[in-house]
Amino acid sequence: AGVCLWRIAFSGTTGALSGGHMQRVLPHAPVSCLAWHPLGSWLVAGSDQLGVVSLWAGGETSSAVSLWARGGGGVSILSISNCGGMLLAGWVSGGVRLYETRTWSWRTWEAFRGKRCVA
């Protein structure tokens, strides 16, 4: 299992797809959600089965950094702010983790009784 990154090319005049090739494969647990940094600096992937968020930075290496592993529920959503400074990761059990992407510090909120959360 993993994520395949493709490089595609479009014709400048018609905008039609003119070619493509697989650039690299990023190994990962089954993937349920992905998010790209707005400038393409890094990619994050989450697994709803394993509760893992993996980060791949730019460059040619295919190794991932595990940002967080959580037992008892998988990752259901990943979202990056427009400026790229914040990453939100939510898991199936209702909790949310918000990362600040320069230092990778975070805050976690756990869900109680459905929609109410506490920090």
C-alpha positions in Angstrom: 0.0 0.0 0.0 1.1 3.6 -0.5 0.8 6.8 -2.5 2.0 7.1 -6.1 3.2 10.5 -7.2 2.9 11.2 -10.9 4.4 14.0 -13.0 2.0 15.0 -15.7 2.5 17.5 -18.6 -0.1 19.5 -20.4 0.0 21.1 -23.8 0.5 24.8 -23.5 -1.8 25.6 -26.4 -4.7 23.3 -25.9 -4.4 22.4 -22.2 -4.7 18.7 -23.1 -2.8 16.0 -21.3 0.4 15.4 -23.3 2.2 12.9 -21.1 2.9 11.6 -17.7 5.1 9.1 -15.7 5.1 7.8 -12.1 7.7 9.8 -10.2 7.9 7.8 -7.0 5.9 5.6 -4.6 5.5 6.6 -1.0 5.0 3.6 1.3 2.2 4.0 3.7 -0.5 2.1 5.5 -3.9 2.1 3.7 -4.6 5.7 2.9 -7.9 7.3 3.7 -7.0 11.0 3.4 -4.3 13.2 1.8 -3.4 16.9 2.0 -0.8 18.9 0.1 1.0 21.9 1.5 -0.2 25.0 -0.5 3.3 25.5 -2.0 3.8 21.8 -2.6 6.5 21.6 0.1 5.2 18.4 1.7 2.4 15.9 1.6 0.6 14.3 4.5 -1.4 11.0 4.4 -3.7 9.5 7.0 -5.0 6.0 7.6 -8.5 5.4 9.0 -7.3 1.8 9.9 -4.1 2.5 11.8 -4.4 6.0 13.2 -1.2 7.2 11.6 -0.3 10.6 10.0 2.7 10.4 7.8 4.6 13.4 6.3 6.8 13.4 3.2 8.9 16.5 2.6 10.1 17.6 -0.8 13.1 15.9 -2.3 13.8 12.5 -3.7 13.7 10.4 -0.5 10.7 8.1 0.0 10.8 7.9 3.8 8.0 9.4 5.8 8.1 11.0 9.2 5.3 9.7 11.5 3.8 12.8 13.1 1.4 10.9 15.3 0.1 7.5 15.9 -3.1 7.1 17.9 -4.7 3.9 19.1 -8.4 3.3 19.1 -9.4 5.1 16.0 -8.1 6.0 12.6 -7.5 9.4 10.9 -10.6 10.5 9.0 -9.6 14.0 7.8 -6.5 16.1 7.1 -6.6 19.8 6.2 -3.9 22.4 5.8 -4.5 26.1 6.2 -4.2 28.4 3.1 -0.9 29.8 4.4 0.4 26.3 5.2 1.1 27.2 8.9 -1.5 24.8 10.4 -2.4 21.2 9.9 -5.7 19.8 11.2 -6.0 16.0 11.7 -9.3 14.5 12.9 -9.8 10.9 13.8 -12.8 8.6 13.6 -13.5 8.6 17.3 -14.1 12.4 17.2 -10.9 13.9 18.5 -8.9 16.6 16.6 -5.2 17.5 16.7 -4.1 20.9 15.4 -0.4 21.2 14.4 1.6 24.4 14.0 3.8 23.4 11.0 7.0 25.3 11.8 7.7 23.7 15.1 5.2 20.8 14.9 3.8 21.6 18.3 0.2 20.7 18.7 -3.0 20.8 20.8 -5.4 17.9 21.0 -9.2 18.1 21.5 -11.2 15.0 22.5 -14.9 14.6 21.7 -17.3 14.0 24.5 -21.0 13.2 23.9 -21.0 13.7 20.2 -20.1 17.3 19.1 -18.8 19.0 22.2 -15.0 19.0 22.5 -12.7 20.1 25.3 -9.0 21.2 25.0 
